Amino acid sequence: MNNYIKHTFNKPWFSQSETCEVFSISETWLKTQMRNLMDEGRDLKELGHFTIEGKREACFFPQMLMDWIVNNKIQNMAKYDYEIAEQTKLYTSLNQLTEKANNEH
């Protein structure tokens, strides 16, 4: 598990649409990752995913999602060009998130 990238988020959890905005990822990408996990018989909790009764959107714990992205998408060896492009985009998004937070302090 990734324990070296810690970020202080302004909320303990985000709705799915807020999560996509904060992480600069598309809802399509996030839903694809969710579907892939379910197809593998894995739990969406790995992504920090949870639901709140009465809330229309799923929710995410952002640090758990960040850890999952680093461990499963950035640190994995990419074989194909599209995987390298995805790694680069995610790495850039996480760097921008961290830089933005550092500039706010």
C-alpha positions as a printed NumPy array, in Angstrom:
array([[  0.   ,   0.   ,   0.   ],
       [  1.172,   3.497,  -0.811],
       [  2.038,   5.346,   2.363],
       [  4.26 ,   8.075,   1.018],
       [  1.785,  10.299,  -0.849],
       [ -0.453,  11.99 ,   1.659],
       [ -2.63 ,  14.889,   0.778],
       [ -4.932,  16.91 ,   2.972],
       [ -8.265,  17.222,   1.247],
       [-10.751,  19.915,   2.197],
       [-13.455,  17.285,   2.839],
       [-13.294,  13.726,   4.197],
       [-15.238,  12.401,   1.194],
       [-16.502,  13.609,  -2.168],
       [-19.414,  12.72 ,  -4.402],
       [-18.468,  10.925,  -7.6  ],
       [-18.69 ,  14.078,  -9.715],
       [-16.647,  16.067,  -7.162],
       [-14.081,  13.251,  -7.09 ],
       [-13.658,  13.444, -10.847],
       [-13.256,  17.209, -10.68 ],
       [-10.738,  17.115,  -7.815],
       [ -8.653,  14.37 ,  -9.444],
       [ -9.031,  15.729, -12.994],
       [-10.346,  12.387, -14.228],
       [-13.369,  11.677, -16.364],
       [-16.424,   9.893, -15.023],
       [-15.98 ,   7.441, -17.891],
       [-12.472,   6.57 , -16.703],
       [-13.659,   6.146, -13.101],
       [-16.62 ,   3.988, -14.128],
       [-14.289,   1.841, -16.272],
       [-12.017,   1.253, -13.274],
       [-15.056,   0.365, -11.153],
       [-16.343,  -2.065, -13.783],
       [-12.899,  -3.67 , -14.15 ],
       [-12.678,  -4.247, -10.403],
       [-16.153,  -5.767, -10.286],
       [-15.328,  -7.994, -13.291],
       [-12.318,  -9.264, -11.317],
       [-14.559,  -9.977,  -8.317],
       [-12.916,  -7.251,  -6.27 ],
       [-14.589,  -4.789,  -3.915],
       [-15.147,  -1.164,  -4.918],
       [-14.053,  -0.223,  -1.409],
       [-10.502,  -0.545,  -2.769],
       [-11.199,   2.72 ,  -4.596],
       [-12.605,   4.333,  -1.456],
       [-16.11 ,   3.912,  -2.912],
       [-19.168,   3.971,  -0.66 ],
       [-22.803,   4.998,  -0.783],
       [-24.923,   7.139,   1.48 ],
       [-28.613,   6.34 ,   1.662],
       [-30.633,   9.112,   0.046],
       [-27.663,  10.52 ,  -1.897],
       [-27.961,  10.197,  -5.679],
       [-24.264,   9.753,  -6.376],
       [-21.733,   7.297,  -5.063],
       [-19.059,   8.782,  -2.821],
       [-15.31 ,   8.317,  -2.472],
       [-12.711,   8.705,   0.25 ],
       [-10.122,  10.71 ,  -1.698],
       [ -6.97 ,   9.417,   0.024],
       [ -8.019,   5.816,  -0.633],
       [ -8.621,   6.621,  -4.295],
       [ -5.266,   8.397,  -4.525],
       [ -3.517,   5.375,  -2.996],
       [ -5.303,   3.039,  -5.42 ],
       [ -4.34 ,   5.168,  -8.435],
       [ -0.688,   5.264,  -7.376],
       [ -0.504,   1.55 ,  -6.566],
       [ -2.507,   0.239,  -9.504],
       [ -2.044,   2.736, -12.297],
       [  1.135,   4.734, -11.765],
       [  3.516,   2.219, -10.186],
       [  2.543,  -0.663, -12.485],
       [  4.756,  -1.263, -15.479],
       [  2.973,  -0.05 , -18.592],
       [  3.182,  -2.332, -21.627],
       [  1.272,  -0.395, -24.234],
       [  1.257,   3.199, -25.449],
       [ -2.247,   3.811, -24.115],
       [ -1.147,   2.597, -20.643],
       [  1.856,   4.941, -20.723],
       [ -0.429,   7.811, -21.734],
       [ -2.826,   6.953, -18.887],
       [  0.063,   6.819, -16.378],
       [  1.372,  10.177, -17.556],
       [ -2.06 ,  11.811, -17.334],
       [ -2.731,  10.432, -13.843],
       [  0.736,  11.375, -12.622],
       [  0.244,  14.906, -13.937],
       [ -3.2  ,  15.162, -12.304],
       [ -1.856,  14.07 ,  -8.91 ],
       [  1.06 ,  16.492,  -9.192],
       [ -1.299,  19.35 , -10.029],
       [ -3.503,  18.413,  -7.077],
       [ -0.508,  18.472,  -4.743],
       [  0.886,  21.718,  -6.178],
       [ -2.501,  23.405,  -5.875],
       [ -2.759,  22.387,  -2.225],
       [  0.79 ,  23.594,  -1.515],
       [  0.011,  26.982,  -3.061],
       [ -3.093,  27.367,  -0.901],
       [ -1.11 ,  26.97 ,   2.338]])
